[in-house]
């Protein structure tokens, strides 16, 4: 048998593909940290939910999940970041109503398509908003709030977690539908707004229920009505806007996980399964329910159809409100 000398070995090696030249998709996914973009500042419902799910998703996927807050422009800054990212399974969006169903229709030139630019992977649940006022406001019902606003000699400021948030659009509807003299004061998330509301600098806000419940229970704020169709177990004493006689103000903020369009089906399936497993954990489900998140299981197809209907339903409402970004 011919001896296999060093020259033969080098010639043979040269004809083989280099290991470093193997295509990226040949490597198992995931093999590096995963980024989860949150479109609002820390302290809001999206951020709270992302950080609650983070440890479980890390455990299931076997890699760190980094929560990356990118607030601004009604969530479209974070939305555009994800829409333009590579569909390789390393960038996801904690999707919600603002950057998907509302804000794109407030831009003269949208930076992404809320349906075509994303793969909508997993539905988490919906969070209602609450009409909340400082105790100095002499109103306990929406009707009394309307009367108080009309009695003011100057426009009443109403706060929200940001331009393009559900709170913003519901406030604009409230203003136009009932001909109220109000001006929107946008904040970069619910956290920054809470300080002004608690201090009385801001007297009225429409904000997600979750972070306001502790202050309402402590008597530091007053919850007037929730924007859900039914009362919420987290705050059962607060009536719905429908019960208060204002059914056109029903609005809920959905939460889910989305990715750039074109995400490979096998990766999408793994993320969907990982999310489902984490949401099924009794401790996680309890925490979400305690936060007022109305959870519901949806397949990827069902979630995609849900988003399409959200976009169809909200687009004309947003345009009719006249609210603009920039």
HELIX and SHEET records of a PDB file:
HELIX    1   1 UNK A    6  UNK A   14  1                                   9    
HELIX    2   2 UNK A   19  UNK A   21  5                                   3    
HELIX    3   3 UNK A   24  UNK A   26  5                                   3    
HELIX    4   4 UNK A   45  UNK A   61  1                                  17    
HELIX    5   5 UNK A   73  UNK A   75  5                                   3    
HELIX    6   6 UNK A   76  UNK A   83  1                                   8    
HELIX    7   7 UNK A   97  UNK A   97  1                                   1    
HELIX    8   8 UNK A   98  UNK A  102  3                                   5    
HELIX    9   9 UNK A  103  UNK A  106  5                                   4    
HELIX   10  10 UNK A  142  UNK A  151  1                                  10    
HELIX   11  11 UNK A  166  UNK A  177  1                                  12    
HELIX   12  12 UNK A  190  UNK A  199  1                                  10    
HELIX   13  13 UNK A  210  UNK A  212  5                                   3    
HELIX   14  14 UNK A  213  UNK A  217  1                                   5    
HELIX   15  15 UNK A  233  UNK A  235  5                                   3    
HELIX   16  16 UNK A  247  UNK A  249  5                                   3    
HELIX   17  17 UNK A  265  UNK A  279  1                                  15    
HELIX   18  18 UNK A  282  UNK A  290  1                                   9    
HELIX   19  19 UNK A  300  UNK A  321  1                                  22    
SHEET    1   A 6 UNK A  65  UNK A  69  0                                        
SHEET    2   A 6 UNK A  34  UNK A  38  1                                        
SHEET    3   A 6 UNK A  91  UNK A  96  1                                        
SHEET    4   A 6 UNK A 252  UNK A 260 -1                                        
SHEET    5   A 6 UNK A 118  UNK A 134 -1                                        
SHEET    6   A 6 UNK A 204  UNK A 208 -1                                        
SHEET    1   B 6 UNK A  65  UNK A  69  0                                        
SHEET    2   B 6 UNK A  34  UNK A  38  1                                        
SHEET    3   B 6 UNK A  91  UNK A  96  1                                        
SHEET    4   B 6 UNK A 252  UNK A 260 -1                                        
SHEET    5   B 6 UNK A 118  UNK A 134 -1                                        
SHEET    6   B 6 UNK A 221  UNK A 226 -1                                        
SHEET    1   C 6 UNK A  65  UNK A  69  0                                        
SHEET    2   C 6 UNK A  34  UNK A  38  1                                        
SHEET    3   C 6 UNK A  91  UNK A  96  1                                        
SHEET    4   C 6 UNK A 252  UNK A 260 -1                                        
SHEET    5   C 6 UNK A 118  UNK A 134 -1                                        
SHEET    6   C 6 UNK A 293  UNK A 295 -1                                        
SHEET    1   D 2 UNK A 156  UNK A 160  0                                        
SHEET    2   D 2 UNK A 182  UNK A 186  1                                        
END                                                                             
